[in-house]
Amino acid sequence: MATAIDLFARCRRRHIALAPALRAYRSRLAFWAWVVGLFELFRLLGAWPNGVARPIPPSSALAHDWATKGLLGLAVLAVLGWFVTRERLLPRRAITTEDELAGHTASLLCLGALSLLFVATNPFALLFLLPSLHVWLWLPQVRGAPLGVRLGVLALGFAGPVLLIDSFAGRFGLGWDAPWYLLELRSVGYVPFVVMPLLVVWLAGAGQLAALAARRYAPYPSAAELPPSGPLRRVVRSTVLAVHDRRRRASSAVPEALEG
């Protein structure tokens, strides 16, 4: 947290604008909130297993029975949400070093604030967050390194969640069913709801840092850089125009067939 605040102070002294980077983080936050909200909605609709708020026996069939239809529906809606969100996250101009530094600063500040929330809710869970908090501090330092180095530093930050999944996969013999088992713990209510908003904040920070590592990051565009209509309106407009054009061609083909 101290390092992130110091980086923020340096950006302020050099008059590096952080507002576009924070708005880009907000867009990623909205996307992951959409995904997690869909998961909770599907839970209320009965798409996931439900029952008593206690751990599911790892040897039971329920622990290995993936809700395939529900997961596919969730994936489709998540992809649609991403197409709406990515419209404002695409690079529209050359990205400067100051833009990248602002993106790193915004992400690290949000992750630092997240660590305080973890301490307030469950200090033991901070163990799974610490690798990303410390390793990702190096991402601004290696931004000029080759792609493999940047992605390697990014991947090391996921050591905490990997350790959690590996623990369930090995200790309880779940294997590749461990991720689904963790989701089931939330679906039955054993994992409290407060974990989900914290997960959203972490995933948004990870997404922004991943875009920076892959050189696909762009600050949130200004009003002048945005197209006149939003992505949903353009999709609807193009669909309506395509249907109208198809009908016009079909109607014009009928007289030609009669004349022939």
Long-range contacts (C-beta under 8 A, 24 or more apart in sequence): 1-112, 1-113, 1-115, 1-116, 3-108, 3-137, 4-105, 4-108, 4-109, 4-111, 4-112, 4-137, 5-109, 5-112, 7-101, 7-104, 7-105, 7-108, 7-140, 8-105, 8-109, 11-101, 11-102, 11-105, 14-98, 16-98, 16-101, 16-102, 16-105, 17-102, 18-102, 18-105, 18-106, 20-99, 20-102, 20-219, 20-220, 20-221, 20-222, 21-99, 21-102, 21-103, 21-105, 21-106, 21-107, 21-208, 21-219, 21-220, 22-106, 23-219, 23-220, 24-88, 24-89, 24-103, 24-106, 24-208, 24-217, 24-218, 24-219, 24-220, 25-106, 25-107, 25-110, 25-204, 25-205, 25-208, 26-220, 27-85, 27-88, 27-89, 27-220, 28-85, 28-89, 28-203, 28-204, 28-207, 28-208, 29-200, 29-201, 29-204, 30-85, 31-81, 31-82, 31-85, 31-204, 31-207, 32-199, 32-200, 32-203, 32-204, 32-207, 33-200, 34-78, 34-81, 34-85, 35-74, 35-78, 35-81, 36-196, 36-197, 36-199, 36-200, 38-74, 38-77, 38-78, 39-74, 39-183, 39-186, 39-196, 40-193, 40-196, 42-70, 42-73, 42-74, 43-186, 43-187, 47-73, 48-183, 48-184, 48-187, 49-184, 49-187, 49-188, 50-187, 50-188, 50-189, 51-188, 52-188, 53-188, 53-189, 53-190, 54-188, 54-190, 55-185, 55-190, 56-181, 56-184, 56-185, 56-188, 56-190, 58-168, 58-172, 58-173, 58-174, 58-181, 59-173, 62-184, 63-174, 63-177, 63-180, 63-181, 63-184, 64-174, 64-177, 64-180, 66-177, 66-180, 83-231, 84-230, 84-231, 84-232, 87-227, 87-230, 87-231, 88-220, 88-221, 88-226, 89-211, 89-218, 89-220, 90-218, 91-216, 91-217, 91-218, 92-218, 92-221, 92-225, 93-218, 93-225, 95-215, 95-217, 95-218, 95-219, 97-143, 99-217, 99-218, 99-219, 100-140, 100-143, 100-212, 100-217, 101-140, 102-219, 103-208, 103-211, 103-212, 103-217, 103-219, 104-139, 104-140, 104-143, 104-209, 104-212, 106-208, 107-136, 107-205, 107-208, 107-209, 107-212, 108-136, 108-137, 108-205, 110-201, 110-204, 110-205, 111-136, 111-201, 111-202, 111-205, 113-201, 114-198, 114-201, 114-202, 114-205, 117-198, 117-201, 118-198, 121-194, 121-198, 127-160, 128-160, 128-161, 128-163, 128-164, 129-160, 129-202, 130-160, 131-156, 131-157, 131-158, 131-159, 131-160, 132-157, 132-158, 132-159, 132-160, 132-202, 132-206, 135-159, 136-209, 139-209, 139-212, 139-213, 143-212, 147-213, 147-214, 147-215, 150-213, 150-214, 151-213, 151-214, 153-213, 154-209, 154-210, 154-213, 157-206, 157-209, 158-206
